[in-house]
């Protein structure tokens, strides 16, 4: 019910953005004295462009967190604010020389607040609006900024906390400089001189400032915040885990021990160990209210601001997509949980039971392999054997379960 209300609210917001785009471009075209034909053209094109971008947003929303980059599925208001601001800015930029437009960095902002595809189409749309509103706009500057924007989006599409941005920034600015000079010489037929470098230099400086400021803020408030969130939710004293402990101690300890083993496997095979550990901890959090389906538990992850990758793993683990290959991370959690559940069951039956951990693990692995279940996972036999070896090394930990 809550999800339906949220979807309806965003539908109204997107409709308002669609109408706002058409109305603002219409009014601006009229104010700057465009002909009636140009006003009609600008309004129709801007509304078609906005409609396409907003349709892509709604389509991405239908695919859940996987449809967006980073945590944008849960922070859609960021793109909405940027989109509205870009409607105004794209009109205003038509009043300044096109060599000064900072669209290269604006493409990056649009992409990082949605996803690469949406950012690209949105950037093209706003650049087109600026070109249409220019006094003598042409396809030359559209080509220049679209190509520069595409390169920048490709370079910044996979930012992480330890990503070095120096080289991507340099390449983006170099591409922008080459395109601006080529535009002046090839499209404008201007003779190369020091004078035609003044606006391009100012353009590069403006783009550099916008990129550095935005990427720094994005790193602090989006990427690093996600990493800090892992530290919180993977703490055994996190309120959600404490609630599970109060509700069912067996489930709590099962989650904690599964998390430990899954993390060991993830570290050994180079997975995202924090996301895997979170998946192991919280995939049965529905025990709190008796619902273990994705629709029953999704609100726990949304309300507690889980990082996007952790939510993706949880979604896959709880409700695997039909016909799709499952990740090796999901297999790591499942194997860890199966080993822990088996050992806890045997200990519960007889606390002093002598358990051959190697044999138990081999039996579980061989059974899974013989059943053909491995065909459902994107895992190699080498990785599978490595998982087996890692679990066998934890004999001292298994004795701790008694």
N, C-alpha and C positions, 0 to 999 in steps of 0.2 A: 504493500500500500504506500509506504514511504517512498519507495523507488518510483512508483507511478506519479506521485506528486512532484518529485524532483524532475522527472522527465518532462512533465507538463510545464513546469516552471521554466525550464531551459528552452522548450519549444516556443514559449511566449517571448523569451529574451531574443532568440534567434529570429523570430518573425519581426520583432521590433528593430533589430539590427538591419535586416533586409530592407525594411521600409525607410529606416534612417539613412541608409546608403543612397537609395534612390532620391530621397527628398533633399539631402544635403548636396549631392552632385547637381541636381536640377537647380537648386537655389544658387549655387556657386556659378554654374554656367550662365544663368540669367544675369547675375551681378556683374560678371566680367564681360558681358555684352556679346555672348555667342549668338549665332543665328538660331532661328527656331528649329531648323533641321539639325544643327549641331547639338542643341539642347536635348532634343528628342534622342539623338544617337547616344550622347553621353549618359543620359538617364537609363536608357534601355540596356546599354552595355554594362554599366555599373551594377544594375540590379541582377542581370544575368550572371555576372562575375561573383557578386555576393551570394547569390542563390547557389552557385556551384560550390563555393567554399563552405557554406553553411550545410549544404547537403553532405559534403565529405565529413564534416564534423559529426553530424548525426549518424552517418554510416560508421564512423570510428567508434562512437559511443555504443553502438549496437554490438561491437566486438569486444566491449569491456576494456580493461586496462591495457590489453595487448594492442588495442587500436591506436594508442598514443605513445609518445616518447616520455620517458621519465615518469613523473607523477601527475601528468597533465590530465589524466582521466578524473582525478579527484580534485583538480584545481582548474577547472574549465573557465573560471571567472578571469584568470590571467589573460587567456586568449581573447575573451570577449572585450576586455578593456583595451588591449592592444589593437584589436580589429577596429573598434570604434575610433580610437585615436588615429589610426592609419587612414581612415576615411577622410578625416579632416586634414591630416598632413599631406596626403596625396593631392588634395586640391590646392593647398597652400604652396606646395613645391612647384606647381605649374607656373608660379609667378617669379621664380628665381631661375637663373641659367641652369640648363639641364646637366652641365658638367659638374655641378655642385651637389647633385642629389646623392644622399647617403644610402641608396637602396641596397647596396651590397651588404651592409651590416643589418639593415632592416629585414632582409630575407632571412638572415640567421636568427633574429629574434622571433620572427613569425614561426619558423620551423621548430625552434627549441621549446616554444610554448604550445606546440601541437604535435606534429610529426613532419618528417621531411617532405612528404607528398603534399600535405595541406599547406605547409609553409611555402613551397614552390608555387603552387597555384595562386595562393593569396598574394605573394610577392608580384607575380605576373599581373594579377588583376589591378593592384594598386599602381604599378608602374604604367599600365595601360591608361588608367584614369588620368595620371599626370600628363602623359603624352597627348591625350585627347584634349585636355584643357589648355595646353600650350598654345601660344599664338601661331607658331609654325612647327608643330610637333611632327615627327616622322618616325619611320620604323628603325632608323639608325640607333637612336638612344634606347629604344625598347630592346633591341638586340643586345646592345652593350650591357645594360643592367641585368637583363635576364640571364645572360651567360655568366656574368660575374657573380650573380646571386646563386646560380646553380653550383658553381665551383665552391663558393663559401659554404653552402649547405652541406655539400659532400665532405668537406674538410672538418666540419664541426658537428657532424651527426651523431658521434658516439663519444661524448665527453664523459670522462671519469675524474675522480678526485686527483689522480696522479697524472692526468693527461698534460703533456707539455704543449702549450698553445702558441709558443713562439713561431715555429715553422708554419703551422696553418695560417696564422695571422700574416706572416710575411708573404706566403704564396697568394693569399686572397688579395692583399694590397697590390702585389706585383701584377696579378691578373687584371685588377681594376685599372691600374696605371696604363698598362699596355692597351687595354680596350678603349680608354678615354682618348689616348693619343691617336690610336688607329681611327677612332670615330672622327676626330678633328681633321685628320689628314685625308682619310679615304672617303668619308661620307660628306664632310663639309668642304672638302677640296681646299683646305687652308694650308698655306706654306708653313712648314715646320719652323718655329722660332721660339725664343724664350718666353714670349708673351702667351703662347698657347699652353704653357706649362703652369701658369699661375693658378687657374681654377682647378686643374687636376691635382696640384699639390695640396691646395686647400681641401679638396674632396678627400684625399687620402688621409689627411690629418683628422678631419671630422669622422671618417669611418674608423680610424684607429682609436680615437677617443671613445666613440660609441661602443666598439667591440670590447675594448679593455674594461670599461666600466660595467657593461652588461655581463660579460663572461665572469668577471670577479663576483658580481652579485649573484649570478646564476650558480656559481660554484659554492658560494657560502650558503645561500638560502634554499637551494634545490639539491645539489649533489651531496654536499657535506652534511646537510640536514638529514638526508636519507641514511648516511653512514652513522650519524649520531643516533638515529632512531633504532638502528640495529642494536646498538649498545644497550638501549633501554629495553626493548622487547625480548632480547636474548639473555636478560638478567633474570635469574630464578626468583628474584623478589619482585618482579614486575606484577602489578595488581591483577592482571588477567590470569597469570599463572597461579598467583596466590588464591584467587577465586576458585580455580580448578582444584587446587590442593584442599581447600575447605569443602568442596563438593564431593570429591572422590580422590582419596590419596593414592589409590592404585593407578588411576589414570594419570595423575600428576607425576608419579615416579616413572611410569612407563614413558611419558613424554620426555622427561629429563634425561633418562638413560638412552632413549632413542636419539635424542638430540646430540648427545656426546658421541655416539658411534657414527651417526651420519656426518657430523663435523669432521671426524677423523678420516672418513672416506673422502670427503670433499677436499680436505687439505692434501691428502695423498694423491688425488687425481687432478688437482688444480681447478675444482669447481668454485663457485661462489659459496664459501663455507658459511657465511652469515645468513644468506638466504635459505640454504639447505637446513641449517639449524633451526631457523624460525619455522620452516615448514614442518620439521619433526616435532617441534614444541606445540604447535597450534592447530594441526590438522584435525584433532579430535576435540577442539574447544567447544564444539556443539553439545558436548556432554553437559555443559552448564544448564542448558534449557531443553535438552532432549532431542535436538534436531541436528543431524549430521550431514544433511544435504547442503550444497553450496548456497542455495537461496536462504537456508536457515542460518548460516554462519558468516556470510559475507559482511554483514554489518559490523561484526567484531573487528575485522581488519580495516574497514573504512573508518569506523569511529576512533580507532587507535592509531590511525595514520601509518599503517604498515608501508614499508618501501615497496615500490612497484614490482620489483623482481620477486620479492617474497610472496606477494599476492598472486603473481602469475604461477609460481610453483604450487602454492596452496590450491589454487583453482584447478590446476591440472591434476593434482594428487587426489583431491576430493571428488571432482567430477571430470574424469578424463574425457577429452573430446573423442567422439566415436570415429573410428577409422583412421585416426591420426597416430603417428609414432610418438610414444612417450619419451620423455627426457631421461638421460642417465641420472640426473639429480633425483628424479622421482624414484628410480630404481634403488638408489643409495638409501633413501629414507625407508622404502618398503623393506629392503633386506635388513636394515638396522632394526626396524620395528619387529620384524618376524623373529630375529634372533633374541631380542630382549623379551618379547612375549613368551617365547618357548622356554627360555631359562627361568623367567619369573614363574611360569606355570609349574615347572618341575620342582622348583624350590618351595613353592606353595604346597605341593603335594608332599614333599619330604625335605625339610630344611637341611638335613644332613646328607642328602643324596649326593653321590659321587657322579659328576657329570663330565663326560668326555667332550669337551667343547669343540675340539677339532672334528670329531665324528659328527656331532650335532650340526655344525656349520656345513660340513661337506654334504650331509644328507639333505639339508635345506636347499643348498645350491644345486645339487644334482637333480633334485626333484623339480625345481623350477626350470632347469635346462631341459629335462626329459619331457616336460609338459608342453614345450614349445612356447612358453610364455615370453621368452627372451625376444621372440620375433616382434613383440609389441614395443620394444625399447630401442632407442638409438645408442646402443652400447656395443663395443667390440668384445671379442672373447678375451683379449688381453686386459681390457679394463675390468671385465667381469672377474677374471682370475685375480686381478689386483685387489678388488673389493674383498674377495674371499680371504686373501692373505692378510689384509689390514684387520679384518674382523678376528682372525685367528690370533693376532698379536695381542689382543686385549684380554687375555685369560685372567690376569690379576684384577682387571676391572670387573669381570663377571663374578669373581669370588666376593667382590664388594657388595654384590646384590643380595647376599644372604642376610 
